[in-house]
Amino acid sequence: MAHFHFADDDLELKPVRPDLLRRLLGYLRPYRWHVAAACAMTVLVSASQLAGPYLFGLGIDRYVLAGRAAGLGPLALVYLGTFAVSWLGNYYQTYLMAMIGQKAVYRLRQDLFEHIQKQDFRFFDGRPAGVIMSRLTSDIGAIEELIVLGIVHVVADLLLLGGIVGLMLALDVRLALISFTTLPLVAVLATGFRNRVLGAYRQVRAKIAMINANLQESISGVRVTQSFGREEINEGKFDRTNQENLRANLYAASLFSVFIPLVEAVGALGMALVVWYGGPAVIRGTLTLGVLTIFLNYVTRFYQPMRDLSAVYNQLQAATAAAEKIFEILDTEPGVRDRPGAVELPPIRGEVSFEQVGFAYREGQPVLHGIDLHASPGERIALVGPTGAGKTTVLALLARFYEPTEGVIRIDGHDIAHVTLRSLRRQLGIVLQDNFIFAGTVRENIRYGRLDATDAQVEEAARAVNAHQFIEKLPDGYDTEVHERGSRLSVGQRQLVAFARALLADPAILILDEATANVDAYTELLIQEALERLLKGRTAFVVAHRLSTIRGADRIYVLDQGRVVDQGTHRELLKRGGLYAELYELQFVGGAGGKMLEAAEV
């Protein structure tokens, strides 16, 4: 299992980017009136919270010290009223922001998923699936937390701070200014905290992505892991990744655990200054006890919003780091997409030509050189060659999973670079060595490429490829749930389902990439019978090492190191000698029963 390193996990310290925040806030624009209502509730809550200490101070000066106990009852009722207003305001504010956050995150996640679905294979070649999953889960979650909690907290805390400052200045300017002398200390602490926490939360986001990537690979490859007895080694590698994540989170938590007590210490210093100055003023009679009580309450509450704002800044850093990753994907244009002026590919006959086609996965490292191929409608074309010769790459270019770096590919004379992807691919059928079977029923998997197909058409396609017999024996027949990746089916059964899926889609061109490589001899016989029906009237491109699939081809192209080095029928190539004959002798003649095969074929 690899130890992942990602180019996009840049941990360099950067300030919060306003452009990212504007883009995030753009997802709130459809709900601006709901946001305004939540902010109005916040104003109400903040006002009620400010009223509490003021009512206490008023009660002390007007009623307790004046000996007027009768007035305390109505005052207590007013205080309870402010508490009720605060509770109701909090309830509606919390509900509104949760609703807004969920809807905004729904739109963002949907946009991200749809954009990922449109990406070409280069995009996925460079990103482990776990990292992409992390963008859709934990990164979106960080943004959700900011929207649901952070925005309201910022508004509430700023209102509370502004209200406290205004009331303190109105009650006693000198005492207020003395209370504010601790603010420079808070500013210094906040600046230091901000600079450290940004780097910490970038580390956290990177480590979470690494864990997701590790998990995805481990789960997908569990059979191979157990086959080679690699459990303990993989557990050790995951443990190291998990420990890195633990250390990153503990470091971020340690910053908070230091910062919060320091802010509280500054708050205690502020209260001490109020008592130091205000106590003697009360004794001298220049300040009432009620006003001193109000100040002590407000000073206590003054530092709570500051702690909250620091927590929001923490959320902001996490959300910004997440947003960078998400918008990096949203800003990545697919390398393969419909070009301006792309036209619909009309129903095709199936003539295919490659004209001096070259391709490189990486610039300066070509893997195909000047490929010339031709298939007439209904012909069966086989591609053979050593591993790494470029066979699968040729098929990927035909399906426009990648774009050629040079040359032209035409279908019925149409340059496929200038037709829409949908109109091209809906006329292609692709069966791979390891076909993906989706969680769901057998029927749903066969119908995957043609959603409007009737049950009768699904069954007809299954019968045509010899899949009906085994499907009928499943617990619920065509309605049997096959689970993730078709885990309830054998390798051969999954291949037959994939053939039925391709046949039902009724493609004009069929692409078979090692479609019979992992099946037993009996299943291969079933597939060979199915192929005769499946390929009838269709142009087919076949990559296979098994002689039984290749020998019936109308033309065989032999590839080596990204070039076509020979072509002809099976018999022509064997008689001619060369690379094809060498591969044939190596793979078939050299094994047990090879002489019988040789005699049968030649």
Backbone hydrogen bonds, N-H to C=O, Kabsch-Sander energy under -0.5 kcal/mol:
donor,donor_aa,acceptor,acceptor_aa,energy
4,F,2,A,-0.7
9,D,6,F,-1.3
10,D,8,D,-1.3
20,L,17,R,-0.6
21,L,17,R,-1.7
22,R,18,P,-2.6
23,R,19,D,-1.9
24,L,20,L,-2.3
25,L,21,L,-2.9
26,G,22,R,-1.4
27,Y,23,R,-0.6
27,Y,24,L,-1.5
28,L,25,L,-1.8
29,R,25,L,-0.7
29,R,26,G,-0.6
31,Y,28,L,-1.9
32,R,29,R,-1.6
35,V,31,Y,-2.3
36,A,32,R,-2.5
37,A,33,W,-2.1
38,A,34,H,-2.4
39,C,35,V,-2.5
40,A,36,A,-2.3
41,M,37,A,-2.2
42,T,38,A,-1.8
43,V,39,C,-2.3
44,L,40,A,-2.0
45,V,41,M,-2.5
46,S,42,T,-2.9
47,A,43,V,-2.5
48,S,44,L,-2.1
49,Q,45,V,-2.2
50,L,46,S,-2.1
51,A,47,A,-1.6
52,G,48,S,-1.1
54,Y,50,L,-1.0
55,L,51,A,-2.5
56,F,52,G,-1.8
57,G,53,P,-2.5
58,L,54,Y,-2.4
59,G,55,L,-2.3
60,I,56,F,-2.1
61,D,57,G,-2.3
62,R,58,L,-2.7
63,Y,59,G,-1.6
64,V,59,G,-2.7
65,L,60,I,-2.9
67,G,63,Y,-0.6
67,G,64,V,-1.0
68,R,63,Y,-2.5
69,A,67,G,-0.9
71,G,68,R,-1.3
72,L,69,A,-1.5
73,G,69,A,-0.6
75,L,71,G,-1.4
76,A,72,L,-2.4
77,L,73,G,-2.0
78,V,74,P,-2.2
79,Y,75,L,-2.3
80,L,76,A,-2.4
81,G,77,L,-2.1
82,T,78,V,-2.2
83,F,79,Y,-1.9
84,A,80,L,-2.4
85,V,81,G,-2.4
86,S,82,T,-2.4
87,W,83,F,-2.4
88,L,84,A,-2.6
89,G,85,V,-2.7
90,N,86,S,-2.4
91,Y,87,W,-2.3
92,Y,88,L,-2.4
93,Q,89,G,-2.5
94,T,90,N,-2.7
95,Y,91,Y,-2.3
96,L,92,Y,-2.7
97,M,93,Q,-2.3
98,A,94,T,-2.1
99,M,95,Y,-2.5
100,I,96,L,-2.8
101,G,97,M,-3.0
102,Q,98,A,-2.5
103,K,99,M,-2.2
104,A,100,I,-2.7
105,V,101,G,-2.6
106,Y,102,Q,-2.2
107,R,103,K,-2.0
108,L,104,A,-2.3
109,R,105,V,-3.1
110,Q,106,Y,-2.3
111,D,107,R,-2.7
112,L,108,L,-2.4
113,F,109,R,-2.7
114,E,110,Q,-2.7
115,H,111,D,-2.1
116,I,112,L,-2.4
117,Q,113,F,-2.3
118,K,114,E,-0.9
118,K,115,H,-0.5
119,Q,116,I,-1.4
121,F,401,F,-1.3
123,F,120,D,-0.7
124,F,120,D,-1.0
125,D,121,F,-2.4
126,G,122,R,-1.4
127,R,124,F,-1.0
131,V,128,P,-0.8
132,I,128,P,-1.6
133,M,129,A,-2.5
134,S,130,G,-1.9
135,R,131,V,-1.5
136,L,132,I,-1.4
137,T,133,M,-1.2
139,D,134,S,-2.5
140,I,135,R,-0.7
141,G,137,T,-2.4
142,A,138,S,-1.8
143,I,139,D,-1.5
144,E,140,I,-2.5
145,E,141,G,-2.2
146,L,142,A,-1.5
147,I,143,I,-2.4
148,V,144,E,-3.0
149,L,145,E,-2.2
150,G,145,E,-1.2
151,I,146,L,-1.6
153,H,149,L,-2.1
154,V,150,G,-2.4
155,V,151,I,-2.2
156,A,152,V,-3.2
157,D,153,H,-3.1
158,L,154,V,-2.5
159,L,155,V,-2.4
160,L,156,A,-2.6
161,L,157,D,-2.7
162,G,158,L,-2.7
163,G,159,L,-2.8
164,I,160,L,-2.6
165,V,161,L,-2.7
166,G,162,G,-2.5
167,L,163,G,-2.5
168,M,164,I,-2.6
169,L,165,V,-2.4
170,A,166,G,-2.0
171,L,167,L,-2.1
172,D,168,M,-2.5
176,A,172,D,-2.0
177,L,173,V,-2.7
178,I,174,R,-2.4
179,S,175,L,-2.0
180,F,176,A,-1.7
181,T,178,I,-1.1
182,T,179,S,-0.8
183,L,180,F,-1.8
185,L,182,T,-0.6
186,V,182,T,-1.6
187,A,183,L,-2.5
188,V,184,P,-2.3
189,L,185,L,-2.3
190,A,186,V,-2.8
191,T,187,A,-2.3
192,G,188,V,-2.2
193,F,189,L,-2.5
194,R,190,A,-2.7
195,N,191,T,-2.1
196,R,192,G,-1.6
197,V,193,F,-2.9
198,L,194,R,-1.5
199,G,195,N,-0.8
200,A,196,R,-1.8
201,Y,197,V,-2.5
202,R,198,L,-1.6
203,Q,199,G,-1.9
204,V,200,A,-2.0
205,R,201,Y,-2.0
206,A,202,R,-2.1
207,K,203,Q,-2.5
208,I,204,V,-2.3
209,A,205,R,-1.9
210,M,206,A,-1.9
211,I,207,K,-2.2
212,N,208,I,-2.4
213,A,209,A,-2.3
214,N,210,M,-2.5
215,L,211,I,-2.9
216,Q,212,N,-2.6
217,E,213,A,-2.2
218,S,214,N,-2.4
219,I,215,L,-2.8
220,S,216,Q,-2.3
221,G,217,E,-2.1
222,V,219,I,-1.1
225,T,221,G,-2.5
226,Q,222,V,-2.5
227,S,223,R,-2.1
228,F,224,V,-1.8
229,G,226,Q,-0.8
230,R,225,T,-2.9
234,N,230,R,-2.8
235,E,231,E,-2.8
236,G,232,E,-2.2
237,K,233,I,-2.1
238,F,234,N,-2.7
239,D,235,E,-2.4
240,R,236,G,-1.9
241,T,237,K,-2.1
242,N,238,F,-3.1
243,Q,239,D,-2.6
244,E,240,R,-2.1
245,N,241,T,-2.0
246,L,242,N,-2.5
247,R,243,Q,-3.0
248,A,244,E,-2.2
249,N,245,N,-2.4
250,L,246,L,-2.8
251,Y,247,R,-2.4
252,A,248,A,-2.0
253,A,249,N,-2.6
254,S,250,L,-2.6
255,L,251,Y,-1.7
256,F,252,A,-1.5
257,S,253,A,-2.6
258,V,254,S,-1.5
259,F,255,L,-2.5
260,I,256,F,-2.6
262,L,258,V,-1.5
263,V,259,F,-2.4
264,E,260,I,-2.3
265,A,261,P,-2.3
266,V,262,L,-2.2
267,G,263,V,-2.2
268,A,264,E,-2.4
269,L,265,A,-2.1
270,G,266,V,-2.3
271,M,267,G,-2.2
272,A,268,A,-2.3
273,L,269,L,-2.2
274,V,270,G,-1.9
275,V,271,M,-2.6
276,W,272,A,-2.8
277,Y,273,L,-2.3
278,G,274,V,-3.5
279,G,275,V,-2.1
281,A,277,Y,-1.1
282,V,278,G,-2.2
283,I,279,G,-2.0
284,R,280,P,-2.6
285,G,281,A,-0.9
286,T,281,A,-1.8
287,L,281,A,-1.2
292,L,288,T,-1.9
293,T,289,L,-2.3
294,I,290,G,-2.3
295,F,291,V,-2.5
296,L,292,L,-2.6
297,N,293,T,-2.3
298,Y,294,I,-2.7
299,V,295,F,-3.1
300,T,296,L,-1.8
301,R,297,N,-2.2
302,F,298,Y,-2.1
303,Y,299,V,-1.1
304,Q,300,T,-0.6
306,M,302,F,-0.7
307,R,303,Y,-2.1
308,D,304,Q,-2.6
309,L,305,P,-3.1
310,S,306,M,-1.8
311,A,307,R,-2.0
312,V,308,D,-2.7
313,Y,309,L,-2.3
314,N,310,S,-2.0
315,Q,311,A,-2.3
316,L,312,V,-2.9
317,Q,313,Y,-2.5
318,A,314,N,-2.2
319,A,315,Q,-3.0
320,T,316,L,-2.7
321,A,317,Q,-2.7
322,A,318,A,-2.2
323,A,319,A,-3.1
324,E,320,T,-2.3
325,K,321,A,-1.2
326,I,322,A,-2.4
327,F,323,A,-3.2
328,E,324,E,-1.5
329,I,325,K,-1.4
330,L,326,I,-2.4
331,D,327,F,-2.0
332,T,329,I,-1.5
333,E,331,D,-0.9
337,R,335,G,-0.6
342,A,339,R,-2.2
343,V,418,H,-2.1
352,V,375,A,-2.5
353,S,410,R,-2.3
354,F,373,L,-2.4
355,E,353,S,-0.5
355,E,408,V,-2.9
356,Q,354,F,-0.6
357,V,371,I,-2.2
358,G,406,E,-2.2
359,F,368,L,-1.4
361,Y,365,Q,-0.6
362,R,365,Q,-0.6
365,Q,362,R,-2.4
367,V,359,F,-3.2
368,L,359,F,-1.9
369,H,562,G,-3.2
371,I,357,V,-2.8
373,L,354,F,-1.2
375,A,352,V,-3.0
379,E,376,S,-2.3
381,I,379,E,-0.6
381,I,540,A,-3.6
382,A,555,R,-2.5
383,L,542,V,-3.0
384,V,557,Y,-2.4
389,A,386,P,-1.8
394,V,390,G,-1.9
395,L,391,K,-1.5
396,A,392,T,-2.3
397,L,393,T,-2.0
398,L,394,V,-1.7
399,A,395,L,-1.8
400,R,397,L,-1.0
401,F,396,A,-2.9
402,Y,396,A,-0.8
405,T,358,G,-1.9
406,E,358,G,-1.5
408,V,355,E,-1.7
410,R,353,S,-2.7
411,I,414,H,-2.2
412,D,351,E,-2.8
414,H,411,I,-2.4
416,I,409,I,-2.3
416,I,414,H,-0.6
418,H,415,D,-2.2
419,V,416,I,-1.0
420,T,343,V,-2.2
424,L,420,T,-1.6
425,R,421,L,-3.0
426,R,422,R,-2.0
427,Q,424,L,-1.5
428,L,425,R,-1.5
429,G,509,I,-2.4
431,V,511,I,-2.9
435,N,433,Q,-0.6
437,I,435,N,-0.5
438,F,436,F,-0.5
442,V,480,T,-1.2
443,R,478,Y,-2.7
445,N,441,T,-1.8
446,I,442,V,-2.2
447,R,443,R,-2.2
448,Y,445,N,-0.8
449,G,446,I,-0.6
450,R,447,R,-1.8
453,A,450,R,-1.8
458,V,454,T,-2.1
459,E,455,D,-2.4
460,E,456,A,-2.3
461,A,457,Q,-2.2
462,A,458,V,-2.0
463,R,459,E,-2.5
464,A,460,E,-2.1
465,V,461,A,-1.2
466,N,463,R,-1.5
467,A,462,A,-3.1
468,H,462,A,-1.1
471,I,467,A,-2.1
472,E,468,H,-2.4
473,K,469,Q,-0.7
474,L,471,I,-1.5
477,G,474,L,-1.4
479,D,476,D,-2.1
480,T,477,G,-1.6
482,V,440,G,-3.1
485,R,437,I,-0.8
486,G,483,H,-1.9
487,S,484,E,-1.1
488,R,482,V,-1.7
489,L,486,G,-2.1
494,R,490,S,-2.4
495,Q,491,V,-1.9
496,L,492,G,-2.1
497,V,493,Q,-2.2
498,A,494,R,-2.1
499,F,495,Q,-2.2
500,A,496,L,-2.4
501,R,497,V,-2.4
502,A,498,A,-2.3
503,L,499,F,-2.7
504,L,500,A,-2.5
505,A,501,R,-1.5
506,D,502,A,-0.6
506,D,503,L,-1.3
508,A,427,Q,-1.3
509,I,427,Q,-1.8
510,L,539,T,-3.1
511,I,429,G,-3.7
512,L,510,L,-0.5
512,L,541,F,-3.1
513,D,431,V,-2.7
513,D,511,I,-0.6
514,E,512,L,-0.8
514,E,543,V,-3.6
517,A,514,E,-1.5
519,V,516,T,-0.9
524,E,520,D,-2.6
525,L,521,A,-1.9
526,L,522,Y,-2.0
527,I,523,T,-2.6
528,Q,524,E,-2.8
529,E,525,L,-2.0
530,A,526,L,-2.3
531,L,527,I,-3.1
532,E,528,Q,-1.4
533,R,529,E,-0.9
534,L,530,A,-3.1
535,L,531,L,-3.4
538,R,535,L,-2.5
539,T,508,A,-2.0
540,A,379,E,-2.7
541,F,510,L,-2.7
542,V,381,I,-3.3
543,V,512,L,-3.1
544,A,383,L,-0.7
544,A,542,V,-0.5
549,T,546,R,-1.2
550,I,546,R,-1.4
551,R,547,L,-2.8
553,A,550,I,-2.3
554,D,380,R,-1.8
555,R,380,R,-1.6
556,I,568,G,-3.0
557,Y,382,A,-3.1
558,V,556,I,-0.5
558,V,566,D,-3.0
559,L,384,V,-3.1
559,L,557,Y,-0.6
560,D,563,R,-2.4
562,G,389,A,-1.6
563,R,560,D,-1.2
565,V,558,V,-2.8
565,V,563,R,-0.7
566,D,558,V,-1.2
568,G,556,I,-1.6
573,L,569,T,-2.6
574,L,570,H,-2.0
575,K,571,R,-2.4
576,R,572,E,-2.1
577,G,573,L,-1.2
582,E,578,G,-2.1
583,L,579,L,-2.8
584,Y,580,Y,-2.7
585,E,581,A,-2.7
586,L,582,E,-2.6
587,Q,583,L,-2.7
588,F,584,Y,-2.8
589,V,584,Y,-1.4
590,G,585,E,-2.1
591,G,588,F,-0.7
594,G,591,G,-2.2
597,L,593,G,-1.8
598,E,594,G,-2.8
599,A,595,K,-2.4
600,A,596,M,-2.2
601,E,597,L,-2.3
602,V,598,E,-2.7
